Each structure stands twice: as structure tokens, then as C-alpha cells.
Amino acid sequence: MAKPINCKMAHSFQVALTTPNSARKHAPPALGAISGITLRLASTKTGAAIHANVDALAATEAADAPGLFYVVVSTTLLTTHILPLGVGAEFYAIWSKSGVMDMEWTRFLVASDDEVT
């Protein structure tokens, strides 16, 4: 199910990444062990960015939550590049490792102001 986004407000996109440990289980990595995580916003889950301004956005790792990366996308970027897709349109937040490989994606929905709390 797509998550609604009010494009008239900044939004923090987040992803929790894990790495395999010695027991072959996935666990949060040590803080700073993963770098080069980027986000792109695309019309399809494998597609190119909707616009160059919403491509390869550098992610920040949360200092108190190793492996949790986020990118705050400004209201300006959302209203300029995502809102024109139209209310009800779907788009994807796609996380990559330095743009080399896609790791995870989440489907979002352009929503009107009153559809998002």
C-alpha cells in the first residue's frame, strides 16, 4: 500500500539498513559502517529520477540509531517536482548505495492536504 505524502510540507524519507553478522543474521551495522547512501524519487520502482533535483540526494545516518538513514526533502522540491504528478499519482523513494545498486524502495502517493494528518 502506498503511503500518502502531503507535498506542501517537507518530508523525512527514512530507511533502516542491516548487514550480515558472523552468525549470518542481519543486524544494524556499527555507526558509520555504511556510507554513500542516496535517495531518488522516481515514477517507477526501477526508473530514473523524476527530475535531477530529486536524484542522488545524500542520506544522513541517525547518530542515535545506527543503520537508520534519512533524507529531508524540502517543500520546494516536493511542490516543484512531485505535486505536479497530480493528487493520487504514485511515486517511489528508492535507496541506493552510491547510485551503484538499488537496495530498497517504498511506494508513496501524492495526497491533498486534508488526506494526511
C-alpha positions in Angstrom: 0.0 0.0 0.0 1.3 3.4 -0.9 2.0 5.9 1.9 0.3 9.3 1.4 2.6 12.4 1.2 1.5 16.0 1.6 3.7 17.7 -0.9 3.0 21.1 0.7 5.2 20.2 3.7 8.8 18.9 3.9 9.0 15.2 4.4 11.7 13.0 6.0 12.2 9.8 4.0 13.8 7.0 6.1 15.2 3.6 5.6 16.7 1.1 8.1 19.6 -0.9 6.7 21.1 -4.1 8.1 24.3 -6.0 7.4 25.0 -9.7 7.9 26.9 -10.6 11.1 29.1 -13.6 12.0 26.0 -15.7 12.8 24.7 -15.0 9.2 21.8 -12.9 10.7 21.1 -9.4 9.6 21.6 -6.8 12.3 22.0 -3.0 12.4 25.6 -2.1 11.4 28.0 -0.2 13.6 27.5 3.6 13.3 29.4 4.8 10.3 30.0 1.3 8.8 27.8 2.1 5.8 28.3 5.2 3.7 27.3 6.6 0.3 23.6 6.0 0.8 21.4 8.1 -1.6 17.8 8.6 -2.3 16.0 9.2 -5.6 12.3 9.9 -6.3 11.1 8.1 -9.4 7.8 7.3 -11.2 8.6 3.6 -11.2 10.4 1.3 -8.7 13.3 0.8 -11.1 13.2 4.1 -13.0 15.2 7.2 -13.3 14.6 10.2 -11.0 11.5 12.3 -11.8 13.9 15.3 -12.1 17.7 15.8 -11.5 16.9 17.8 -8.3 15.4 14.7 -6.7 18.1 12.3 -7.7 21.1 11.1 -5.6 20.0 13.0 -2.5 22.7 12.3 0.1 21.3 10.4 3.2 22.4 11.1 6.8 22.7 8.3 9.3 20.9 8.9 12.6 23.5 9.3 15.4 21.3 7.5 17.9 20.2 4.7 15.6 22.9 3.0 13.6 21.7 1.9 10.2 18.8 4.3 10.1 19.3 6.7 7.2 17.1 9.7 6.3 16.8 12.5 3.8 14.6 15.5 4.4 13.1 16.6 1.1 12.1 20.3 1.2 8.6 21.6 0.5 10.1 23.4 -2.5 11.4 20.2 -4.1 8.1 18.4 -3.4 5.8 21.1 -4.7 8.0 21.7 -7.8 8.7 18.1 -8.8 6.3 15.7 -7.1 3.0 17.7 -6.7 2.7 18.2 -10.5 2.3 14.5 -10.8 -1.2 15.1 -9.5 -3.2 14.0 -6.4 -3.5 10.2 -6.5 -0.3 9.7 -8.5 2.2 7.2 -7.2 5.9 7.6 -6.9 8.8 5.7 -5.4 11.5 6.5 -2.9 14.5 4.4 -4.0 17.5 4.0 -1.8 20.9 3.2 -3.4 24.5 2.7 -2.4 26.4 5.5 -4.1 23.9 5.1 -7.0 25.5 1.8 -7.9 22.8 -0.6 -6.8 19.2 -0.1 -5.6 18.6 -1.5 -2.2 15.1 -0.8 -1.2 12.1 1.2 -2.4 8.9 2.4 -0.9 5.8 3.5 -2.8 4.2 6.8 -2.0 1.0 8.6 -3.1 0.6 12.3 -3.8 -2.2 13.3 -1.4 -4.1 16.5 -0.8 -3.5 18.5 2.4 -6.6 17.1 4.1 -5.8 13.4 3.4 -2.6 13.5 5.5 -2.5 14.1 9.3 
